[in-house]
Amino acid sequence: QVQLAESGGGSVQPGGSLRLSCVASGSIASIAEMGWYRQTPGKQRELVATINTDGRTMYADSVKGRFTISRDSAKNTQYLQMNNLEAEDTAVYFCTCRRLRRTSFEYWGQGTQVTVSS
């Protein structure tokens, strides 16, 4: 079992920045990949970015060049640095991970609200 806890959400004006953090606990040695999803009311959860144990990253087209995902293994923490935020980035952001030999994300945090508004 893995437990995930996000922090760092909040309200910011368009063009501003926020950094989300996600601390993993439990069976962390088994984690193969971590990522961030986001969801707005009435819509499906959307993949934002992922990072694997080799440091390889993947981003949704909508956030490329603005968001950066990173991982500090020593602190069991992943981050999502969000710059040049837009109103369309407003959502609840969820931290997620999957273990080795799993093909889909299986553990989720409780979510943190990000609101971009003038």
C-alpha positions in Angstrom: 0.0 0.0 0.0 1.1 3.5 -0.8 -0.3 6.7 0.8 -0.1 10.0 -1.1 -0.6 13.5 0.4 -0.7 16.6 -1.8 -0.1 20.2 -0.7 0.6 23.6 -2.3 -2.7 24.4 -4.0 -4.3 27.8 -3.7 -5.5 30.8 -5.7 -3.3 32.8 -8.0 -3.8 35.4 -10.8 -3.3 34.5 -14.4 0.4 34.5 -15.2 1.3 33.5 -11.7 3.0 30.4 -10.3 2.3 27.6 -7.8 4.2 24.6 -6.8 2.4 21.4 -5.8 4.1 18.8 -3.6 3.1 15.1 -3.0 4.7 13.1 -0.2 4.5 9.3 -0.6 4.6 6.9 2.4 4.1 3.2 2.8 5.6 0.7 0.2 7.5 3.5 -1.6 10.3 1.2 -2.8 7.8 -0.4 -5.1 6.8 2.8 -6.9 7.7 2.8 -10.6 6.0 5.9 -11.8 4.4 9.0 -10.3 2.2 11.6 -11.9 -0.3 14.4 -11.6 -3.9 14.5 -12.9 -6.5 17.2 -12.7 -10.2 17.4 -12.8 -12.9 20.0 -13.1 -16.6 19.6 -12.3 -18.4 17.5 -14.9 -15.3 16.4 -16.7 -13.1 13.3 -16.7 -9.8 13.3 -14.8 -7.1 14.6 -17.2 -3.4 13.5 -17.2 -1.1 16.5 -16.6 2.4 15.0 -16.2 4.3 11.9 -15.3 7.8 10.9 -14.2 9.3 7.5 -13.8 12.2 6.2 -11.7 14.6 6.9 -14.6 13.6 10.6 -14.5 11.8 10.4 -17.9 8.9 12.8 -18.0 5.8 13.2 -20.1 3.5 16.2 -20.3 0.0 17.0 -21.6 0.2 19.3 -24.6 -1.8 21.9 -22.7 0.9 22.4 -20.1 4.2 21.8 -22.1 6.6 24.6 -21.5 4.7 25.9 -18.5 4.7 23.0 -16.0 7.6 21.0 -14.7 7.4 17.7 -12.9 10.2 16.5 -10.7 10.9 13.9 -8.0 13.1 13.9 -4.9 13.6 10.2 -4.0 15.4 11.0 -0.8 12.3 12.9 0.4 9.8 10.5 -1.2 8.3 13.6 -2.8 7.3 14.7 -6.2 6.6 18.2 -7.3 4.7 20.0 -10.0 6.0 23.5 -10.7 3.3 25.5 -12.5 4.3 28.7 -14.2 2.4 31.2 -16.4 -0.9 29.8 -15.1 -4.1 30.3 -17.1 -7.7 30.3 -16.1 -8.1 26.9 -17.9 -5.6 25.4 -15.4 -8.2 25.8 -12.6 -9.0 22.3 -11.3 -8.5 19.9 -8.4 -5.0 18.4 -8.9 -4.4 14.8 -7.8 -1.1 13.0 -7.1 -0.9 9.4 -8.3 1.5 6.5 -8.6 1.8 3.0 -9.8 3.9 0.1 -8.6 6.3 -2.0 -10.6 4.6 -4.3 -13.1 1.3 -2.4 -12.9 0.1 -0.8 -16.1 -2.2 1.9 -14.7 -2.0 4.3 -11.8 -3.5 2.8 -8.7 -3.0 5.1 -5.7 -4.3 8.6 -5.4 -4.0 11.5 -3.1 -7.0 13.5 -1.8 -6.5 16.3 -4.3 -5.6 20.0 -3.9 -7.5 22.9 -5.4 -5.8 25.2 -7.8 -7.8 28.3 -8.8 -6.5 30.8 -11.4 -8.6 34.0 -11.5 -8.2 37.7 -11.8 
